[in-house]
Amino acid sequence: MLQQDLDSLTPGRDFTRRAFVRTSVGSGFAAAVMPICAQTAIKTDTNGLVAGEVTIPVGDFKMPAYRAAPAGKASAPVVLVISEIFGVHEYIADVARRFAKAGYFAIAPELFVRQGDAASYGEIAKLIAEVVAKVPDAQVMGDLDASVAWARGQGADASKVAVTGFCWGGRITWLYAAHSPAVKAGVAWYGRLVGQASALNPSHPVDLAGKLHAPVLGLYGGADSGIPLDTVEQMKKSLAAGGATAKRSEFVVYPDASHAFHADYRPSYRKEAADDGWKRCLAWMRANGVG
């Protein structure tokens, strides 16, 4: 179970599919965290961008995704934006637009779509049990590979690929940096680092530190009750015992920040940590050749 995703949520109504209808990828907010903190949610416009829902072929399957890229810019570097457990809703789409404004070809794929519509759930426990827990890591890796291939076909520079993700997506960021030689930089926002091996999740970041193809910047909260700091220390030791790439990875821990401190639509949002993390994220990607 992903206990860290239960942290910092506002108790409230049980939103049903009838009460919360998302019309397309990247629209609306996650039902499970309603009501949103509308006064803090950042809204990035699409001026100068090509942005909206696309479909990406993964074999015979058509995977929905949100794409945002600078209009008229050829060979933009690629950044994969990996969602929380809530799927690609407005916050994740906005993050993709922020990257596009910074010059990136950003793709946020709907990685849960085969198992269900994550954004329609009003109960976290049901969402985890019925959707998230059924998603195989191998499926996710293949979907991300397909996303990079699709970006290449759209004229993006797939020789420059970064991956970043939040919560569930933070764990996936570490995994994909160990999976794909195409990745040049990763930025993991409060992603789980340790766990029990299973058929669907055979390895966790702490197991794969020595296999990283790209250095990863870990941005974590010191007050995150779902990701104890001792697991961060475990990961640091694994990285120190790894190869040259592993040793280039770094952690920044914000002492007073809890889980989901970058999620500007949730009560857990901490502007100072979020802003600093965003600056570090962009700087990390550029320092590692993606930008």
C-alpha positions in Angstrom: 0.0 0.0 0.0 1.1 3.5 -0.7 0.6 5.1 2.7 2.4 8.3 1.8 -0.4 9.1 -0.6 -2.8 9.2 2.3 -0.9 12.0 3.9 -1.9 15.7 3.7 -5.3 15.0 2.2 -8.3 17.0 3.3 -11.1 14.7 4.7 -14.3 15.3 2.8 -17.1 13.9 0.7 -16.9 10.6 -1.2 -16.9 11.9 -4.8 -18.5 9.4 -7.2 -18.1 9.2 -10.9 -21.4 11.0 -11.3 -20.3 13.8 -9.1 -16.9 14.2 -10.7 -16.6 13.8 -14.5 -13.3 14.5 -16.2 -13.8 15.3 -19.9 -10.2 14.8 -21.1 -6.7 14.1 -20.0 -5.3 17.0 -18.1 -8.6 18.6 -17.1 -10.1 18.9 -13.7 -8.4 17.9 -10.4 -8.2 14.6 -8.6 -11.5 13.7 -7.0 -9.9 12.1 -4.0 -8.4 15.4 -2.8 -11.4 17.7 -3.4 -11.9 20.5 -2.5 -8.7 21.9 -4.0 -6.9 24.9 -2.6 -8.0 27.1 -5.4 -6.2 30.1 -3.9 -2.8 28.5 -4.4 -3.2 26.3 -7.5 -0.9 27.6 -10.2 -2.3 28.1 -13.6 0.1 28.2 -16.6 -1.3 29.5 -19.9 -0.8 27.9 -23.3 0.5 31.0 -25.0 3.3 30.1 -27.3 2.7 26.4 -26.7 1.2 23.4 -28.5 -0.6 21.7 -25.7 -3.4 19.2 -25.1 -4.4 15.5 -25.2 -2.6 13.1 -27.6 -2.6 9.3 -28.0 0.6 7.3 -28.0 0.8 3.9 -29.6 2.1 1.1 -27.4 1.8 -1.9 -29.6 -1.9 -2.2 -30.4 -2.9 0.0 -27.5 -3.5 3.7 -27.8 -2.3 5.4 -24.6 -3.8 8.8 -23.8 -1.3 11.5 -22.7 -1.0 15.2 -22.2 1.6 16.9 -24.3 3.0 20.5 -24.0 5.8 21.9 -26.2 7.0 25.2 -27.4 5.2 26.1 -30.7 7.5 26.1 -33.7 10.6 24.8 -31.8 12.3 21.9 -33.5 14.4 19.4 -31.6 13.2 20.4 -28.1 14.6 18.1 -25.3 12.1 15.6 -23.9 10.9 15.5 -20.3 8.6 12.7 -19.1 6.3 13.9 -16.3 5.0 11.1 -14.2 1.9 11.6 -12.1 0.9 10.9 -8.6 -1.5 8.1 -7.9 -4.3 10.4 -9.2 -3.4 10.2 -12.8 -2.9 13.1 -15.3 -5.3 15.8 -14.0 -4.9 19.6 -14.1 -2.0 19.9 -11.8 0.1 17.4 -13.8 -0.9 19.1 -17.1 0.1 22.4 -15.6 3.5 21.0 -14.6 3.9 19.9 -18.3 3.1 23.4 -19.4 5.7 24.9 -17.0 8.3 22.6 -18.6 7.2 23.6 -22.1 7.5 27.3 -21.2 11.1 26.4 -20.2 11.7 25.0 -23.7 10.9 21.3 -23.2 8.8 18.8 -25.1 6.8 17.5 -22.1 4.8 14.3 -22.0 2.6 13.2 -19.1 1.3 9.7 -20.0 -1.8 8.1 -18.4 0.0 5.1 -17.0 -3.0 3.7 -15.0 -5.5 3.8 -17.9 -5.5 0.0 -18.6 -6.4 -0.6 -14.9 -8.9 2.2 -14.5 -9.7 5.9 -14.4 -7.6 7.1 -11.4 -9.1 10.6 -11.4 -12.6 9.4 -10.9 -12.1 7.8 -7.5 -13.2 9.5 -4.4 -11.7 7.0 -2.0 -7.9 6.7 -1.7 -8.0 3.1 -0.4 -10.2 2.0 -3.4 -8.0 3.8 -5.8 -4.9 2.0 -4.6 -6.5 -1.4 -4.3 -8.5 -1.3 -7.6 -6.1 0.6 -9.9 -2.6 1.6 -8.6 -1.7 -1.7 -7.0 -2.5 -3.6 -10.2 -0.1 -1.6 -12.5 3.0 -3.7 -13.3 6.3 -1.9 -13.3 7.2 -3.6 -16.6 4.1 -2.1 -18.2 5.1 1.4 -17.0 8.6 1.0 -18.4 7.2 0.0 -21.8 4.8 2.9 -21.8 7.6 5.3 -21.1 9.7 3.8 -23.8 6.8 4.3 -26.2 6.4 7.9 -25.1 10.1 8.7 -25.9 9.7 7.0 -29.3 6.6 9.0 -30.0 8.3 12.2 -29.0 11.1 11.4 -31.5 8.5 11.0 -34.2 7.1 14.4 -33.4 10.5 16.1 -34.0 11.7 16.3 -30.4 15.3 15.5 -29.5 15.1 12.1 -28.0 18.9 12.1 -27.4 18.1 14.4 -24.6 15.6 12.8 -22.2 14.8 13.7 -18.6 12.3 12.1 -16.3 10.6 13.6 -13.3 7.7 12.4 -11.2 5.7 13.1 -8.0 5.0 10.6 -5.2 4.1 7.3 -7.1 5.8 9.0 -10.1 8.9 9.7 -7.9 9.5 6.0 -7.4 9.0 5.5 -11.2 11.5 8.2 -11.9 14.2 6.2 -10.1 13.1 3.0 -11.9 13.1 4.5 -15.3 16.5 6.0 -14.8 17.7 2.5 -14.1 15.8 1.1 -17.1 16.5 3.3 -20.0 19.9 4.3 -21.4 18.1 7.2 -23.1 17.6 9.0 -19.8 20.2 11.7 -19.1 18.7 13.1 -15.9 16.0 12.3 -13.3 14.3 14.3 -10.6 12.3 12.3 -8.1 9.9 14.3 -5.9 9.2 12.4 -2.7 9.0 8.9 -4.3 9.1 5.7 -2.2 12.6 4.2 -2.1 12.1 0.8 -0.4 9.5 -1.9 -0.3 8.6 -5.5 -0.5 9.3 -7.2 -3.8 6.3 -8.7 -5.7 5.5 -10.0 -9.1 4.3 -6.6 -10.3 6.9 -4.6 -8.4 10.0 -6.8 -8.4 12.5 -4.1 -7.5 12.5 -0.8 -5.7 14.9 2.2 -6.1 17.2 1.0 -3.3 17.7 -2.2 -5.2 18.6 -0.5 -8.5 20.9 2.3 -7.4 23.9 0.6 -9.0 22.1 0.3 -12.3 21.3 4.0 -12.9 21.9 5.2 -16.4 21.5 8.8 -15.3 22.0 10.7 -12.0 18.8 11.4 -10.1 18.1 14.4 -7.9 15.8 13.4 -5.0 13.6 16.1 -3.5 12.1 15.0 -0.2 10.3 16.3 2.8 11.8 16.0 6.3 8.3 15.9 7.8 7.0 13.3 5.4 5.5 10.6 7.6 5.1 8.2 4.6 8.7 8.2 3.6 10.9 8.1 6.7 14.3 9.7 6.5 16.0 6.5 7.4 14.9 5.2 3.9 16.6 8.2 2.4 19.7 7.3 4.3 19.4 3.7 3.0 19.2 5.0 -0.6 22.2 7.3 0.0 24.2 4.2 1.1 23.1 2.3 -2.0 24.1 5.1 -4.3 27.5 5.5 -2.6 28.1 1.8 -3.2 27.1 2.1 -6.8 29.0 3.1 -9.9 30.1 6.6 -11.0 26.5 7.5 -12.2 25.0 6.5 -8.9 27.5 8.6 -7.0 26.5 11.7 -9.0 22.9 11.4 -7.7 22.0 13.8 -4.9 19.3 14.4 -2.3 17.8 17.7 -1.0 15.6 17.3 2.1 13.4 20.2 3.1 13.2 19.8 6.9 9.7 21.3 7.5 8.0 20.0 4.3 5.7 17.0 4.4 4.7 14.7 1.5 3.4 16.4 -1.7 4.9 19.7 -0.9 5.0 20.6 -4.6 1.3 19.9 -5.1 0.0 23.4 -5.2 -3.7 22.3 -5.3 -3.4 20.5 -1.9 -3.1 21.6 1.7 0.4 20.0 1.8 1.8 22.6 -0.6 4.8 24.5 0.7 5.6 27.4 -1.6 9.2 28.0 -0.5 10.2 24.3 -0.8 8.2 23.9 -4.1 9.9 27.0 -5.7 13.3 25.9 -4.6 12.8 22.4 -5.8 11.5 23.6 -9.2 14.6 25.8 -9.7 16.9 22.8 -8.7 14.9 20.5 -11.0 15.5 22.7 -14.1 19.2 23.3 -13.1 19.8 19.6 -12.6 18.4 18.7 -16.1 20.5 21.4 -17.8 23.6 20.5 -15.9 23.2 16.9 -17.1 22.7 17.8 -20.7 18.9 18.1 -21.0 18.1 21.7 -21.8 
